Amino acid sequence: MKHTFSALSLAVLTLASPLAADPIRIATGDYAPMTGEALPNGGVVNGLVARLAADAGVEISFEYMPWNRGLELTRAGQIHAASYWSDLADQTGLIEVGPVSSERIVFFYRKDKPLPAWTALPDLAGHTFGATLGYPYSEEFWALGENGTYNIQTAPNDVSNFKKLLGGRIDAFVMDELVGWDMLNQNFTPEEVAQFAASDLPVTETLAYLQVSSGIEGGAEIAAKLQAAYEALNASGALETVKTELNAAAGIPAS
């Protein structure tokens, strides 16, 4: 499915260049609260992408499809861009715009049982952390669990880990910050959600980008316009305000 999108009720302009007479097609997928056709503003990330497009005078259309298919179509020059991907080992055929997201993996914990002050993972020796099977997190996180610095209990899914945390069976649960808050809001009562907090210091942090095709006609021009819009928004100090508004619309509490 696809739809022409304009975030934050901004009027969408079209590029003066004839190369962009039709909307710029952006492949994306459902990954709440970051991206999603039914989400407010299309999700936190796609809402920011739409804001950049509006500022750049670029009309865009999001097309929902499997993630890998969207990336490969972009790389092959069959679609203009893919939202969103981290810095890839193979950037062939792709131009990064942004970063449009900072993926913070953090510790969720109960407010009545906060973690001690820490600056590095070894400072948390002796604690028990929940982790979800199949998630990489970081090499250091797993290595310290394996050498006995702290204990790691695995569960088959994130909701199970949050339930264990709520029940006091683990001291904290490591998860993507924004995705974690969305999952809490979707699966727990407001009273239960109010018991959780997330660590200010991340376990690991990864930047992610809108990947624009360098092979499609006008691709380099599109990427340059969108990157200029990003840099202008950042330089003005408005970027964090926009992110905060998008997070609030998604039900994510201010940090």
URDA-V818089 format. One record per backbone hydrogen bond with DSSP energy under -0.5 kcal/mol. NH is the residue of the N-H (numbers start at 1). CO is the residue of the C=O. E is the energy in kcal/mol with one decimal. If there is no record, write none. Layout:
nh->[NH & NH]
co->[CO & CO]
e->[E & E]
//
This chain:
nh->[3 & 5 & 9 & 10 & 13 & 20 & 21 & 24 & 26 & 27 & 27 & 28 & 29 & 31 & 31 & 34 & 35 & 36 & 39 & 42 & 43 & 44 & 45 & 46 & 47 & 48 & 49 & 50 & 51 & 52 & 53 & 54 & 55 & 56 & 57 & 57 & 58 & 61 & 62 & 63 & 64 & 65 & 70 & 71 & 72 & 73 & 74 & 75 & 76 & 77 & 78 & 79 & 80 & 81 & 82 & 83 & 84 & 84 & 85 & 87 & 91 & 94 & 95 & 97 & 99 & 100 & 101 & 103 & 103 & 104 & 105 & 105 & 106 & 106 & 108 & 108 & 109 & 111 & 113 & 114 & 123 & 124 & 125 & 126 & 127 & 129 & 129 & 130 & 131 & 133 & 135 & 138 & 142 & 143 & 144 & 145 & 146 & 147 & 148 & 149 & 150 & 151 & 153 & 154 & 155 & 161 & 162 & 163 & 164 & 165 & 166 & 167 & 168 & 169 & 170 & 171 & 172 & 173 & 174 & 175 & 177 & 180 & 181 & 182 & 183 & 184 & 185 & 186 & 187 & 188 & 193 & 194 & 195 & 196 & 197 & 199 & 203 & 204 & 206 & 208 & 209 & 210 & 211 & 211 & 212 & 212 & 213 & 214 & 215 & 219 & 222 & 223 & 224 & 225 & 226 & 227 & 228 & 229 & 230 & 231 & 232 & 233 & 234 & 235 & 236 & 237 & 237 & 238 & 239 & 241 & 242 & 243 & 244 & 245 & 246 & 247 & 248 & 249 & 250 & 251 & 252 & 253]
co->[62 & 60 & 6 & 7 & 11 & 17 & 18 & 59 & 61 & 25 & 81 & 63 & 83 & 29 & 35 & 31 & 31 & 42 & 36 & 39 & 40 & 33 & 34 & 34 & 43 & 44 & 45 & 46 & 47 & 48 & 49 & 50 & 51 & 52 & 53 & 54 & 53 & 24 & 3 & 26 & 1 & 28 & 66 & 67 & 68 & 69 & 70 & 71 & 72 & 74 & 73 & 73 & 25 & 25 & 211 & 27 & 82 & 209 & 209 & 207 & 89 & 91 & 212 & 210 & 208 & 208 & 208 & 101 & 206 & 102 & 103 & 204 & 104 & 175 & 106 & 173 & 197 & 195 & 110 & 111 & 120 & 121 & 122 & 149 & 124 & 127 & 151 & 172 & 153 & 155 & 132 & 136 & 138 & 139 & 140 & 141 & 142 & 143 & 145 & 144 & 144 & 127 & 129 & 152 & 131 & 157 & 158 & 159 & 160 & 161 & 162 & 163 & 165 & 164 & 164 & 128 & 128 & 108 & 130 & 106 & 104 & 176 & 177 & 178 & 179 & 180 & 181 & 182 & 183 & 184 & 189 & 190 & 192 & 193 & 109 & 107 & 105 & 105 & 103 & 101 & 85 & 97 & 82 & 209 & 95 & 210 & 80 & 93 & 93 & 216 & 218 & 219 & 220 & 221 & 222 & 223 & 224 & 225 & 226 & 227 & 228 & 229 & 230 & 231 & 232 & 233 & 234 & 233 & 233 & 237 & 238 & 239 & 240 & 241 & 242 & 243 & 244 & 245 & 246 & 248 & 247 & 251]
e->[-1.5 & -1.2 & -0.7 & -1.9 & -0.5 & -1.7 & -1.3 & -3.5 & -3.0 & -0.5 & -3.3 & -2.3 & -0.5 & -0.6 & -2.7 & -1.8 & -1.5 & -1.6 & -1.2 & -2.4 & -2.1 & -2.9 & -1.6 & -1.4 & -2.1 & -1.4 & -2.5 & -2.4 & -1.8 & -2.5 & -2.4 & -2.4 & -2.5 & -2.1 & -0.9 & -0.7 & -3.2 & -2.9 & -1.7 & -3.0 & -2.6 & -2.4 & -2.2 & -2.0 & -2.4 & -2.5 & -1.8 & -2.7 & -2.1 & -1.3 & -2.8 & -0.9 & -0.5 & -1.6 & -2.6 & -3.2 & -0.5 & -0.5 & -2.7 & -0.9 & -0.6 & -2.2 & -2.7 & -2.1 & -0.6 & -1.8 & -1.4 & -0.6 & -3.5 & -1.0 & -0.7 & -2.7 & -0.7 & -2.7 & -0.6 & -3.3 & -2.6 & -3.1 & -1.7 & -0.6 & -2.0 & -2.2 & -1.3 & -2.4 & -1.6 & -0.5 & -3.0 & -2.9 & -2.1 & -2.4 & -1.7 & -0.6 & -1.7 & -2.5 & -2.4 & -1.1 & -2.3 & -1.9 & -0.9 & -1.8 & -1.1 & -2.9 & -3.0 & -0.5 & -1.9 & -1.3 & -2.2 & -2.2 & -2.1 & -2.3 & -2.6 & -2.0 & -1.3 & -2.6 & -0.7 & -2.9 & -1.0 & -2.3 & -1.9 & -2.4 & -3.0 & -2.4 & -2.1 & -2.1 & -2.5 & -2.3 & -2.4 & -1.8 & -1.5 & -2.0 & -2.8 & -1.9 & -1.6 & -1.9 & -2.3 & -2.5 & -3.4 & -1.2 & -2.0 & -2.8 & -3.9 & -2.4 & -2.6 & -0.6 & -3.1 & -0.7 & -3.2 & -2.0 & -0.6 & -2.4 & -2.4 & -2.7 & -2.2 & -2.3 & -2.5 & -2.6 & -2.2 & -1.9 & -2.2 & -2.6 & -2.2 & -2.2 & -2.5 & -2.6 & -1.8 & -0.5 & -1.1 & -1.2 & -1.3 & -0.5 & -2.5 & -2.4 & -2.4 & -2.3 & -2.5 & -2.7 & -2.4 & -2.2 & -1.3 & -1.4 & -2.9 & -0.5]
//
